[in-house]
Amino acid sequence: MPERYEYVPHHLLRRRVRDIASGAEGLLMAVISENVSDSLAHEHWMELAYIRGASGREFTTAVENVEPAYDEPQTDRRRREKRSA
């Protein structure tokens, strides 16, 4: 059986991050490239970020949705400027 995942290095591992899709924050525990296909014939790989929230439970999001969490809330304008840089 072929591997269905592999770990990917990320500069924010073990740091506090925010999922921009949900606004939830936590520690980035891992980034994993996973084969999310339900078919053996056609592989579909995605990079998923595993974030451990304050409750201790981990949730996943697309790695593109991960940004560093800051103590102060950021405005939408500042987020857009940061992404375009």
MARTORLUM-948608 format. One record per residue: z, x, y of N, C-alpha, C in turn; residue number from 1. Coordinates in nm, 3 decimals. Layout:
residues N
+---------+---------+---------+---------+---------+---------+---------+---------+---------+-----+
!    n_zz !    n_xx !    n_yy !   ca_zz !   ca_xx !   ca_yy !    c_zz !    c_xx !    c_yy !  nr !
+---------+---------+---------+---------+---------+---------+---------+---------+---------+-----+
!       Z !       X !       Y !       Z !       X !       Y !       Z !       X !       Y ! NUM !
...
+---------+---------+---------+---------+---------+---------+---------+---------+---------+-----+
***
This chain:
residues 85
+---------+---------+---------+---------+---------+---------+---------+---------+---------+-----+
!    n_zz !    n_xx !    n_yy !   ca_zz !   ca_xx !   ca_yy !    c_zz !    c_xx !    c_yy !  nr !
+---------+---------+---------+---------+---------+---------+---------+---------+---------+-----+
!   0.000 !   0.084 !  -0.118 !   0.000 !   0.000 !   0.000 !   0.000 !   0.089 !   0.125 !   1 !
!  -0.091 !   0.065 !   0.216 !  -0.097 !   0.148 !   0.337 !   0.023 !   0.121 !   0.429 !   2 !
!   0.054 !   0.222 !   0.511 !   0.162 !   0.206 !   0.608 !   0.127 !   0.094 !   0.705 !   3 !
!   0.228 !   0.016 !   0.742 !   0.206 !  -0.094 !   0.835 !   0.271 !  -0.067 !   0.971 !   4 !
!   0.329 !   0.052 !   0.989 !   0.388 !   0.085 !   1.118 !   0.403 !   0.236 !   1.132 !   5 !
!   0.418 !   0.281 !   1.256 !   0.452 !   0.421 !   1.282 !   0.524 !   0.428 !   1.417 !   6 !
!   0.621 !   0.518 !   1.425 !   0.698 !   0.536 !   1.548 !   0.613 !   0.607 !   1.652 !   7 !
!   0.630 !   0.567 !   1.779 !   0.554 !   0.624 !   1.891 !   0.654 !   0.679 !   1.993 !   8 !
!   0.635 !   0.803 !   2.040 !   0.726 !   0.855 !   2.143 !   0.710 !   0.776 !   2.274 !   9 !
!   0.818 !   0.764 !   2.348 !   0.813 !   0.694 !   2.477 !   0.916 !   0.756 !   2.570 !  10 !
!   0.881 !   0.774 !   2.696 !   0.968 !   0.842 !   2.791 !   1.094 !   0.763 !   2.828 !  11 !
!   1.100 !   0.634 !   2.794 !   1.217 !   0.552 !   2.827 !   1.310 !   0.525 !   2.708 !  12 !
!   1.287 !   0.593 !   2.596 !   1.373 !   0.571 !   2.479 !   1.519 !   0.597 !   2.515 !  13 !
!   1.606 !   0.509 !   2.466 !   1.752 !   0.515 !   2.487 !   1.791 !   0.499 !   2.634 !  14 !
!   1.702 !   0.443 !   2.714 !   1.733 !   0.416 !   2.855 !   1.732 !   0.265 !   2.878 !  15 !
!   1.798 !   0.224 !   2.984 !   1.804 !   0.082 !   3.017 !   1.668 !   0.039 !   3.073 !  16 !
!   1.614 !  -0.068 !   3.016 !   1.482 !  -0.118 !   3.054 !   1.486 !  -0.269 !   3.074 !  17 !
!   1.379 !  -0.319 !   3.134 !   1.363 !  -0.463 !   3.155 !   1.231 !  -0.505 !   3.095 !  18 !
!   1.233 !  -0.619 !   3.027 !   1.111 !  -0.682 !   2.977 !   1.058 !  -0.769 !   3.091 !  19 !
!   0.946 !  -0.731 !   3.151 !   0.897 !  -0.805 !   3.267 !   0.851 !  -0.946 !   3.230 !  20 !
!   0.820 !  -0.970 !   3.103 !   0.777 !  -1.104 !   3.062 !   0.893 !  -1.203 !   3.064 !  21 !
!   1.011 !  -1.159 !   3.020 !   1.126 !  -1.250 !   3.012 !   1.234 !  -1.220 !   3.115 !  22 !
!   1.234 !  -1.099 !   3.169 !   1.340 !  -1.059 !   3.261 !   1.463 !  -1.006 !   3.191 !  23 !
!   1.465 !  -1.009 !   3.058 !   1.579 !  -0.961 !   2.980 !   1.588 !  -0.808 !   2.989 !  24 !
!   1.712 !  -0.758 !   2.987 !   1.735 !  -0.615 !   2.996 !   1.811 !  -0.565 !   2.874 !  25 !
!   1.798 !  -0.435 !   2.848 !   1.870 !  -0.373 !   2.738 !   1.826 !  -0.229 !   2.722 !  26 !
!   1.866 !  -0.168 !   2.610 !   1.828 !  -0.030 !   2.581 !   1.702 !  -0.028 !   2.496 !  27 !
!   1.608 !   0.057 !   2.534 !   1.486 !   0.073 !   2.454 !   1.521 !   0.156 !   2.332 !  28 !
!   1.519 !   0.096 !   2.215 !   1.560 !   0.162 !   2.092 !   1.444 !   0.230 !   2.020 !  29 !
!   1.325 !   0.170 !   2.029 !   1.210 !   0.228 !   1.959 !   1.082 !   0.165 !   2.012 !  30 !
!   0.974 !   0.241 !   1.999 !   0.840 !   0.188 !   2.020 !   0.766 !   0.215 !   1.891 !  31 !
!   0.711 !   0.109 !   1.835 !   0.648 !   0.119 !   1.704 !   0.508 !   0.059 !   1.711 !  32 !
!   0.412 !   0.132 !   1.661 !   0.277 !   0.080 !   1.645 !   0.274 !   0.008 !   1.510 !  33 !
!   0.256 !  -0.123 !   1.516 !   0.264 !  -0.203 !   1.393 !   0.132 !  -0.271 !   1.364 !  34 !
!   0.101 !  -0.278 !   1.236 !  -0.013 !  -0.356 !   1.191 !   0.036 !  -0.500 !   1.181 !  35 !
!  -0.005 !  -0.582 !   1.277 !   0.042 !  -0.721 !   1.282 !  -0.057 !  -0.818 !   1.219 !  36 !
!  -0.158 !  -0.765 !   1.152 !  -0.259 !  -0.848 !   1.089 !  -0.201 !  -0.919 !   0.967 !  37 !
!  -0.251 !  -1.037 !   0.942 !  -0.211 !  -1.108 !   0.821 !  -0.319 !  -1.095 !   0.713 !  38 !
!  -0.414 !  -1.005 !   0.737 !  -0.523 !  -0.983 !   0.643 !  -0.532 !  -0.835 !   0.607 !  39 !
!  -0.556 !  -0.806 !   0.483 !  -0.574 !  -0.667 !   0.440 !  -0.711 !  -0.614 !   0.482 !  40 !
!  -0.806 !  -0.704 !   0.500 !  -0.942 !  -0.663 !   0.534 !  -0.957 !  -0.619 !   0.680 !  41 !
!  -0.881 !  -0.681 !   0.770 !  -0.896 !  -0.652 !   0.913 !  -0.760 !  -0.617 !   0.971 !  42 !
!  -0.741 !  -0.487 !   1.000 !  -0.615 !  -0.443 !   1.058 !  -0.613 !  -0.470 !   1.208 !  43 !
!  -0.498 !  -0.509 !   1.258 !  -0.477 !  -0.528 !   1.403 !  -0.346 !  -0.461 !   1.439 !  44 !
!  -0.355 !  -0.349 !   1.512 !  -0.237 !  -0.270 !   1.549 !  -0.194 !  -0.301 !   1.691 !  45 !
!  -0.063 !  -0.307 !   1.711 !  -0.004 !  -0.332 !   1.841 !   0.116 !  -0.242 !   1.860 !  46 !
!   0.137 !  -0.195 !   1.983 !   0.258 !  -0.118 !   2.014 !   0.364 !  -0.214 !   2.064 !  47 !
!   0.474 !  -0.223 !   1.989 !   0.584 !  -0.312 !   2.023 !   0.707 !  -0.231 !   2.062 !  48 !
!   0.774 !  -0.276 !   2.166 !   0.898 !  -0.214 !   2.210 !   1.014 !  -0.294 !   2.151 !  49 !
!   1.111 !  -0.224 !   2.094 !   1.232 !  -0.286 !   2.041 !   1.345 !  -0.258 !   2.140 !  50 !
!   1.397 !  -0.365 !   2.199 !   1.500 !  -0.354 !   2.302 !   1.628 !  -0.418 !   2.251 !  51 !
!   1.741 !  -0.346 !   2.263 !   1.870 !  -0.400 !   2.222 !   1.939 !  -0.457 !   2.345 !  52 !
!   1.959 !  -0.589 !   2.345 !   2.022 !  -0.658 !   2.456 !   2.173 !  -0.639 !   2.456 !  53 !
!   2.239 !  -0.695 !   2.557 !   2.385 !  -0.682 !   2.572 !   2.460 !  -0.742 !   2.454 !  54 !
!   2.402 !  -0.841 !   2.388 !   2.467 !  -0.905 !   2.273 !   2.464 !  -0.817 !   2.149 !  55 !
!   2.382 !  -0.711 !   2.151 !   2.366 !  -0.626 !   2.034 !   2.244 !  -0.663 !   1.951 !  56 !
!   2.186 !  -0.776 !   1.979 !   2.064 !  -0.818 !   1.908 !   1.943 !  -0.752 !   1.971 !  57 !
!   1.847 !  -0.716 !   1.887 !   1.724 !  -0.656 !   1.937 !   1.615 !  -0.761 !   1.945 !  58 !
!   1.528 !  -0.743 !   2.043 !   1.411 !  -0.828 !   2.057 !   1.291 !  -0.738 !   2.081 !  59 !
!   1.174 !  -0.794 !   2.060 !   1.052 !  -0.716 !   2.079 !   0.970 !  -0.772 !   2.194 !  60 !
!   0.891 !  -0.685 !   2.251 !   0.794 !  -0.722 !   2.354 !   0.682 !  -0.619 !   2.348 !  61 !
!   0.570 !  -0.652 !   2.408 !   0.461 !  -0.556 !   2.417 !   0.508 !  -0.437 !   2.501 !  62 !
!   0.472 !  -0.318 !   2.461 !   0.518 !  -0.198 !   2.531 !   0.473 !  -0.199 !   2.677 !  63 !
!   0.364 !  -0.266 !   2.709 !   0.316 !  -0.276 !   2.847 !   0.412 !  -0.356 !   2.936 !  64 !
!   0.499 !  -0.436 !   2.875 !   0.595 !  -0.519 !   2.950 !   0.725 !  -0.446 !   2.981 !  65 !
!   0.738 !  -0.321 !   2.942 !   0.864 !  -0.248 !   2.959 !   0.860 !  -0.166 !   3.088 !  66 !
!   0.967 !  -0.181 !   3.168 !   0.983 !  -0.101 !   3.288 !   1.129 !  -0.057 !   3.298 !  67 !
!   1.156 !   0.051 !   3.370 !   1.296 !   0.092 !   3.386 !   1.374 !  -0.019 !   3.456 !  68 !
!   1.499 !  -0.038 !   3.415 !   1.585 !  -0.137 !   3.480 !   1.665 !  -0.066 !   3.588 !  69 !
!   1.667 !  -0.123 !   3.704 !   1.740 !  -0.066 !   3.816 !   1.861 !  -0.154 !   3.846 !  70 !
!   1.959 !  -0.098 !   3.914 !   2.079 !  -0.174 !   3.947 !   2.048 !  -0.287 !   4.045 !  71 !
!   1.952 !  -0.264 !   4.134 !   1.915 !  -0.367 !   4.230 !   1.791 !  -0.440 !   4.180 !  72 !
!   1.789 !  -0.572 !   4.195 !   1.667 !  -0.645 !   4.158 !   1.551 !  -0.600 !   4.247 !  73 !
!   1.434 !  -0.591 !   4.186 !   1.316 !  -0.551 !   4.263 !   1.236 !  -0.675 !   4.302 !  74 !
!   1.173 !  -0.668 !   4.416 !   1.087 !  -0.778 !   4.458 !   0.956 !  -0.769 !   4.382 !  75 !
!   0.883 !  -0.878 !   4.378 !   0.753 !  -0.878 !   4.310 !   0.658 !  -0.777 !   4.373 !  76 !
!   0.664 !  -0.762 !   4.506 !   0.574 !  -0.668 !   4.575 !   0.602 !  -0.526 !   4.526 !  77 !
!   0.730 !  -0.487 !   4.516 !   0.765 !  -0.353 !   4.472 !   0.721 !  -0.330 !   4.327 !  78 !
!   0.730 !  -0.433 !   4.243 !   0.684 !  -0.419 !   4.104 !   0.535 !  -0.395 !   4.099 !  79 !
!   0.458 !  -0.472 !   4.178 !   0.313 !  -0.456 !   4.179 !   0.274 !  -0.316 !   4.228 !  80 !
!   0.342 !  -0.268 !   4.332 !   0.312 !  -0.135 !   4.384 !   0.338 !  -0.030 !   4.278 !  81 !
!   0.446 !  -0.045 !   4.203 !   0.483 !   0.052 !   4.102 !   0.380 !   0.056 !   3.990 !  82 !
!   0.332 !  -0.061 !   3.947 !   0.234 !  -0.067 !   3.838 !   0.100 !  -0.009 !   3.880 !  83 !
!   0.061 !  -0.028 !   4.005 !  -0.069 !   0.021 !   4.049 !  -0.071 !   0.171 !   4.076 !  84 !
!   0.047 !   0.231 !   4.087 !   0.054 !   0.376 !   4.116 !   0.018 !   0.460 !   3.996 !  85 !
+---------+---------+---------+---------+---------+---------+---------+---------+---------+-----+
***
